[in-house]
Amino acid sequence: MAFVGKLLKPLRGALQLDQMKLYNLHKKQNLPITVDEAWAFLSSPKNLKTITPDYMGFNIISGAESEMFAGQIIQYIVTPVLGIKTKWVTEITHVKQGYYFVDEQRFGPYALWHHKHFIRPIKGGVEMEDIIDYKLPFGWIGQLAHPLLVEPKLKEIFDYRQKKLIELFGEFKS
């Protein structure tokens, strides 16, 4: 038995994954609209459905009835993978009117989800920036799923969002 243990020791080390692995997604997009227009659209949770692919089955259950505020809890149902409906609860933790807001998952598919949304004026429009820090559940299984499933899915969702925003507001011309 000791012999088998010695043979497997290098393999165990090679397979050891970082249990605290955090991932980051960073996207920027310029649009030919004012800060006020961008803020009015992006800070309304009701508009999230518009910029989310239809196959995700995105539906707001509660919390989107009022203007965005720190402490706001919003509940959604999403169908991110294989038709499996998932409840997602986020809290708006920070809001600076016209500049940025932060949403954090309180319950849902991620072990951690921290999403910062920034809006900055630029010549001819606005720059929108999304910075998302996230951690997957299920330890090493989640880490193995990241490059195969999660990362491509998030890229697809944000690519869709970018195209939809261009459709809604026009293409930025520098």
N, C-alpha and C positions, 0 to 999 in steps of 0.2 A: 504494500500500500504506500509506503514511503517513496518508492520508485515512481509511482504514478503521480504523487504529489510534486515531486521534483520536476517531472515532465510538464505538468500543468502550470507550475509557478510562473514561467515567462508569459504564458498565454493569459493567465489571470491579470498580470500587470498590463499587458497589451490591451485587454478588454476593459480595464478600469476606466470609467468615465467620470467626469467631473459632476458630482451630484448637485452642485450649486450653479451649474451652467446657465448664464443669462445670455439671451440673444438680443439683438438690436436691429430695428428696421428704421431707416432714415430716408424720407422722401421730401422733395421740394417741387413746387409747381408755381409758375407765374400765371396770373390771369389778368385780363384787361378790365378790371373792375375796381371800384373804390374799396377802401378798408371797411366803410360802413356796409356796403353791399356784401362783401365777403363775410363780415361778422354776422350780419343778419341771417345769412344762409347757413354758415358752418356752426354757429352756436345754437341752432335750433335742432334738438334731437329728432324732430319730426322729419327733417330732410335727410337723415341718415339712410332711410329706406331707399330714397331716390338714387343715392350714389353707391348702393350695395347691389351686387349681382342678384338677379331674381331667384336663381337656383338656391340661394342661401336662405330663402324663406324667412326673411327678416321681418319681424313684427314687434312693435312696441306694446307691452302689456300695461305699463303704468309709468308715471313720472315725467312725462313730456308735456304736461298741460300748461306749464308756466315758463316764463323766461328763465334762462339758465342762471343758477346760483350755486355758490360753494355749499356743499352738503346735500345737493340734489341727488336722489337715488332714482335711477332709471332701470326698469326691467324689460328685457327683450326675450324673444324666442328666436333662435337662429338654427339653421340646419347646415352646419359647415361641411360635414363629411358623411357620405353613405346614407343620406336621408335621415340621419339621427337628429331629432329635435333636441336642442339644448337650451336651458334657461341661462341667461347671462344677466347679471346684475352689476351695474357700474355706479360709481359715485363720482360726481363732479367735485374734485377736491380743491381746485384753485380756479379763480376767474379774475382776469383783469380785462374789463370791458374794452373791446376793440383791439386787444393785443394778443391774448392767449387764454387758453383754458386747459385743464388737465383732467382726464378721466382715468379712474382706476377700477379694475374689476374687483368686486367684492365676492362674487360667486360666479362660476362659469367654467369654461373649458381649459383655462390656463392656471398654472400654479401662481403666476404673477402676470399682471398686465398693467402697465403704466404708460399712458399715451398723452404726450404733450402736443398741443396744436398751437402754432404761432402764426400770426398774420402781420406782415410788415409792408409798409408802403414802399414802392419802388417807382421809378419813372415809367409812367404809362400803365400803372396798375398796382397789383399786390404780389408779394411772394408768400405763399403758404408753405409751412414746414411742419411735417409730422415726425416726431421722434418717439419710437415705441421701444420700451424695454420689456421683455417678456421671458417667462420661464415656463417650461412644459412640465406637466405632471408625469408620473410613472417612471421617474429616475432614468436609468439607461435606456429603457424602451422608448421613452419620450425623446431622448437624445438621438436615438437611431431613426425615429420617425421624422425628426426635424428636416433633414435635407431631402427626404423622400416625399413627404406629404405637407408638413406645416409651412416650411419656407416657400415652396412653390405656390401654395394656396394663398398665403399672404401677399406675395408678389402679384398674383392674378387679381386679387381683390383691389389692391391699390392701383394697378394698371387700369382696371375697370373704372375706378373712381376718377382717375386722371382724365380718361376719355369722356366720361360723363360730365365732368366739370367743364371741359372744353365745349361739349355739346350745348350745355346750358348757358355758358357765359362767353364763348368765343375763344379763339386762339390768341395767345399773347404774341405780339410782334415787337421785337426790341428795336 
